[in-house]
Amino acid sequence: MVFASWTTPGVFTGRGGARTVEAGILTGDLTVHTTWDGRRADVAVQYSGTSQWFTLSGSPVSCRSERASRDLHQEVVESIRAGAEATVPQFHQTAGS
């Protein structure tokens, strides 16, 4: 079974924060975690230093390769830093290997 994950702590949200399924908009110092199972990527965020994770809106997303899922993780981190109710980019589903 293929599996990979990435975690980026200390991601400060831009104006408008990040939109989650369970808690709505989160703002402030977040940790972003992406898990790839070989077919799709699941993206979650938490307030840095806490234990509760929240699903980022738009997750999970189809992702064909480990590299594409790593690129997706970085896109999400940058999107959260930009703010504007950041979500998982859906266009990434068609990203190549």
Biotite code that builds the C-alpha atoms (Angstrom):
import biotite.structure as struc

atoms = struc.array([
    struc.Atom([0.000, 0.000, 0.000], chain_id="A", res_id=1, res_name="MET", atom_name="CA", element="C"),
    struc.Atom([1.257, 3.460, -0.910], chain_id="A", res_id=2, res_name="VAL", atom_name="CA", element="C"),
    struc.Atom([1.154, 6.124, 1.784], chain_id="A", res_id=3, res_name="PHE", atom_name="CA", element="C"),
    struc.Atom([2.740, 9.529, 2.345], chain_id="A", res_id=4, res_name="ALA", atom_name="CA", element="C"),
    struc.Atom([2.063, 12.498, 4.583], chain_id="A", res_id=5, res_name="SER", atom_name="CA", element="C"),
    struc.Atom([3.293, 16.026, 5.140], chain_id="A", res_id=6, res_name="TRP", atom_name="CA", element="C"),
    struc.Atom([2.873, 18.385, 8.079], chain_id="A", res_id=7, res_name="THR", atom_name="CA", element="C"),
    struc.Atom([3.644, 22.108, 8.114], chain_id="A", res_id=8, res_name="THR", atom_name="CA", element="C"),
    struc.Atom([3.336, 23.922, 11.472], chain_id="A", res_id=9, res_name="PRO", atom_name="CA", element="C"),
    struc.Atom([3.309, 27.675, 11.977], chain_id="A", res_id=10, res_name="GLY", atom_name="CA", element="C"),
    struc.Atom([1.123, 28.611, 9.022], chain_id="A", res_id=11, res_name="VAL", atom_name="CA", element="C"),
    struc.Atom([-0.376, 32.005, 9.845], chain_id="A", res_id=12, res_name="PHE", atom_name="CA", element="C"),
    struc.Atom([-3.638, 32.630, 8.039], chain_id="A", res_id=13, res_name="THR", atom_name="CA", element="C"),
    struc.Atom([-4.121, 35.598, 5.813], chain_id="A", res_id=14, res_name="GLY", atom_name="CA", element="C"),
    struc.Atom([-7.184, 37.792, 6.102], chain_id="A", res_id=15, res_name="ARG", atom_name="CA", element="C"),
    struc.Atom([-10.277, 35.590, 5.874], chain_id="A", res_id=16, res_name="GLY", atom_name="CA", element="C"),
    struc.Atom([-8.584, 32.491, 7.314], chain_id="A", res_id=17, res_name="GLY", atom_name="CA", element="C"),
    struc.Atom([-9.148, 28.891, 6.275], chain_id="A", res_id=18, res_name="ALA", atom_name="CA", element="C"),
    struc.Atom([-12.570, 27.267, 5.845], chain_id="A", res_id=19, res_name="ARG", atom_name="CA", element="C"),
    struc.Atom([-13.119, 23.929, 7.596], chain_id="A", res_id=20, res_name="THR", atom_name="CA", element="C"),
    struc.Atom([-15.986, 21.453, 7.440], chain_id="A", res_id=21, res_name="VAL", atom_name="CA", element="C"),
    struc.Atom([-16.459, 21.111, 11.193], chain_id="A", res_id=22, res_name="GLU", atom_name="CA", element="C"),
    struc.Atom([-15.660, 24.548, 12.610], chain_id="A", res_id=23, res_name="ALA", atom_name="CA", element="C"),
    struc.Atom([-16.142, 27.057, 9.814], chain_id="A", res_id=24, res_name="GLY", atom_name="CA", element="C"),
    struc.Atom([-13.392, 29.656, 9.467], chain_id="A", res_id=25, res_name="ILE", atom_name="CA", element="C"),
    struc.Atom([-10.170, 29.258, 11.454], chain_id="A", res_id=26, res_name="LEU", atom_name="CA", element="C"),
    struc.Atom([-7.702, 32.120, 11.783], chain_id="A", res_id=27, res_name="THR", atom_name="CA", element="C"),
    struc.Atom([-4.311, 32.469, 13.386], chain_id="A", res_id=28, res_name="GLY", atom_name="CA", element="C"),
    struc.Atom([-1.430, 30.017, 13.761], chain_id="A", res_id=29, res_name="ASP", atom_name="CA", element="C"),
    struc.Atom([-2.373, 26.710, 12.098], chain_id="A", res_id=30, res_name="LEU", atom_name="CA", element="C"),
    struc.Atom([-0.698, 23.395, 11.377], chain_id="A", res_id=31, res_name="THR", atom_name="CA", element="C"),
    struc.Atom([-1.529, 21.839, 7.996], chain_id="A", res_id=32, res_name="VAL", atom_name="CA", element="C"),
    struc.Atom([-1.431, 18.064, 7.508], chain_id="A", res_id=33, res_name="HIS", atom_name="CA", element="C"),
    struc.Atom([-1.900, 16.209, 4.203], chain_id="A", res_id=34, res_name="THR", atom_name="CA", element="C"),
    struc.Atom([-2.169, 12.430, 3.918], chain_id="A", res_id=35, res_name="THR", atom_name="CA", element="C"),
    struc.Atom([-2.027, 10.638, 0.556], chain_id="A", res_id=36, res_name="TRP", atom_name="CA", element="C"),
    struc.Atom([-3.237, 7.033, 0.217], chain_id="A", res_id=37, res_name="ASP", atom_name="CA", element="C"),
    struc.Atom([-2.221, 6.431, -3.383], chain_id="A", res_id=38, res_name="GLY", atom_name="CA", element="C"),
    struc.Atom([-5.477, 7.745, -4.847], chain_id="A", res_id=39, res_name="ARG", atom_name="CA", element="C"),
    struc.Atom([-6.535, 10.800, -2.901], chain_id="A", res_id=40, res_name="ARG", atom_name="CA", element="C"),
    struc.Atom([-5.214, 13.420, -0.539], chain_id="A", res_id=41, res_name="ALA", atom_name="CA", element="C"),
    struc.Atom([-6.901, 14.321, 2.742], chain_id="A", res_id=42, res_name="ASP", atom_name="CA", element="C"),
    struc.Atom([-6.077, 17.760, 4.155], chain_id="A", res_id=43, res_name="VAL", atom_name="CA", element="C"),
    struc.Atom([-6.670, 18.774, 7.767], chain_id="A", res_id=44, res_name="ALA", atom_name="CA", element="C"),
    struc.Atom([-5.738, 21.781, 9.875], chain_id="A", res_id=45, res_name="VAL", atom_name="CA", element="C"),
    struc.Atom([-5.470, 22.449, 13.580], chain_id="A", res_id=46, res_name="GLN", atom_name="CA", element="C"),
    struc.Atom([-4.549, 25.368, 15.779], chain_id="A", res_id=47, res_name="TYR", atom_name="CA", element="C"),
    struc.Atom([-0.824, 24.865, 16.294], chain_id="A", res_id=48, res_name="SER", atom_name="CA", element="C"),
    struc.Atom([-0.133, 23.202, 19.641], chain_id="A", res_id=49, res_name="GLY", atom_name="CA", element="C"),
    struc.Atom([-3.605, 21.678, 20.019], chain_id="A", res_id=50, res_name="THR", atom_name="CA", element="C"),
    struc.Atom([-4.827, 18.142, 19.393], chain_id="A", res_id=51, res_name="SER", atom_name="CA", element="C"),
    struc.Atom([-8.109, 18.639, 17.483], chain_id="A", res_id=52, res_name="GLN", atom_name="CA", element="C"),
    struc.Atom([-7.953, 18.370, 13.691], chain_id="A", res_id=53, res_name="TRP", atom_name="CA", element="C"),
    struc.Atom([-10.480, 19.905, 11.278], chain_id="A", res_id=54, res_name="PHE", atom_name="CA", element="C"),
    struc.Atom([-11.070, 18.860, 7.673], chain_id="A", res_id=55, res_name="THR", atom_name="CA", element="C"),
    struc.Atom([-10.215, 21.665, 5.265], chain_id="A", res_id=56, res_name="LEU", atom_name="CA", element="C"),
    struc.Atom([-13.190, 22.323, 2.982], chain_id="A", res_id=57, res_name="SER", atom_name="CA", element="C"),
    struc.Atom([-12.774, 20.576, -0.361], chain_id="A", res_id=58, res_name="GLY", atom_name="CA", element="C"),
    struc.Atom([-10.936, 17.614, 1.151], chain_id="A", res_id=59, res_name="SER", atom_name="CA", element="C"),
    struc.Atom([-10.450, 14.853, 0.146], chain_id="A", res_id=60, res_name="PRO", atom_name="CA", element="C"),
    struc.Atom([-9.315, 15.475, -3.411], chain_id="A", res_id=61, res_name="VAL", atom_name="CA", element="C"),
    struc.Atom([-8.234, 13.002, -6.095], chain_id="A", res_id=62, res_name="SER", atom_name="CA", element="C"),
    struc.Atom([-4.479, 12.973, -6.483], chain_id="A", res_id=63, res_name="CYS", atom_name="CA", element="C"),
    struc.Atom([-2.641, 10.636, -8.861], chain_id="A", res_id=64, res_name="ARG", atom_name="CA", element="C"),
    struc.Atom([0.891, 10.658, -7.471], chain_id="A", res_id=65, res_name="SER", atom_name="CA", element="C"),
    struc.Atom([2.954, 11.277, -4.375], chain_id="A", res_id=66, res_name="GLU", atom_name="CA", element="C"),
    struc.Atom([4.580, 14.268, -6.052], chain_id="A", res_id=67, res_name="ARG", atom_name="CA", element="C"),
    struc.Atom([1.176, 15.725, -6.976], chain_id="A", res_id=68, res_name="ALA", atom_name="CA", element="C"),
    struc.Atom([0.001, 15.284, -3.395], chain_id="A", res_id=69, res_name="SER", atom_name="CA", element="C"),
    struc.Atom([3.148, 17.024, -2.081], chain_id="A", res_id=70, res_name="ARG", atom_name="CA", element="C"),
    struc.Atom([2.537, 19.869, -4.523], chain_id="A", res_id=71, res_name="ASP", atom_name="CA", element="C"),
    struc.Atom([-1.084, 20.016, -3.356], chain_id="A", res_id=72, res_name="LEU", atom_name="CA", element="C"),
    struc.Atom([0.080, 20.290, 0.264], chain_id="A", res_id=73, res_name="HIS", atom_name="CA", element="C"),
    struc.Atom([2.279, 23.252, -0.636], chain_id="A", res_id=74, res_name="GLN", atom_name="CA", element="C"),
    struc.Atom([-0.561, 24.894, -2.584], chain_id="A", res_id=75, res_name="GLU", atom_name="CA", element="C"),
    struc.Atom([-2.802, 24.562, 0.460], chain_id="A", res_id=76, res_name="VAL", atom_name="CA", element="C"),
    struc.Atom([-0.164, 26.071, 2.763], chain_id="A", res_id=77, res_name="VAL", atom_name="CA", element="C"),
    struc.Atom([0.238, 29.038, 0.411], chain_id="A", res_id=78, res_name="GLU", atom_name="CA", element="C"),
    struc.Atom([-3.530, 29.396, 0.044], chain_id="A", res_id=79, res_name="SER", atom_name="CA", element="C"),
    struc.Atom([-3.997, 29.496, 3.826], chain_id="A", res_id=80, res_name="ILE", atom_name="CA", element="C"),
    struc.Atom([-1.278, 32.128, 4.133], chain_id="A", res_id=81, res_name="ARG", atom_name="CA", element="C"),
    struc.Atom([-3.141, 34.170, 1.510], chain_id="A", res_id=82, res_name="ALA", atom_name="CA", element="C"),
    struc.Atom([-6.417, 33.818, 3.458], chain_id="A", res_id=83, res_name="GLY", atom_name="CA", element="C"),
    struc.Atom([-9.759, 34.570, 1.795], chain_id="A", res_id=84, res_name="ALA", atom_name="CA", element="C"),
    struc.Atom([-11.457, 31.515, 3.343], chain_id="A", res_id=85, res_name="GLU", atom_name="CA", element="C"),
    struc.Atom([-8.848, 29.135, 1.910], chain_id="A", res_id=86, res_name="ALA", atom_name="CA", element="C"),
    struc.Atom([-10.000, 25.675, 0.838], chain_id="A", res_id=87, res_name="THR", atom_name="CA", element="C"),
    struc.Atom([-8.426, 22.714, -0.957], chain_id="A", res_id=88, res_name="VAL", atom_name="CA", element="C"),
    struc.Atom([-8.013, 23.628, -4.640], chain_id="A", res_id=89, res_name="PRO", atom_name="CA", element="C"),
    struc.Atom([-10.277, 21.340, -6.669], chain_id="A", res_id=90, res_name="GLN", atom_name="CA", element="C"),
    struc.Atom([-8.506, 21.922, -9.985], chain_id="A", res_id=91, res_name="PHE", atom_name="CA", element="C"),
    struc.Atom([-5.594, 19.931, -8.609], chain_id="A", res_id=92, res_name="HIS", atom_name="CA", element="C"),
    struc.Atom([-7.546, 16.726, -9.310], chain_id="A", res_id=93, res_name="GLN", atom_name="CA", element="C"),
    struc.Atom([-6.280, 16.789, -12.882], chain_id="A", res_id=94, res_name="THR", atom_name="CA", element="C"),
    struc.Atom([-2.660, 17.542, -11.990], chain_id="A", res_id=95, res_name="ALA", atom_name="CA", element="C"),
    struc.Atom([-0.138, 15.260, -13.624], chain_id="A", res_id=96, res_name="GLY", atom_name="CA", element="C"),
    struc.Atom([2.361, 12.971, -11.996], chain_id="A", res_id=97, res_name="SER", atom_name="CA", element="C"),
])
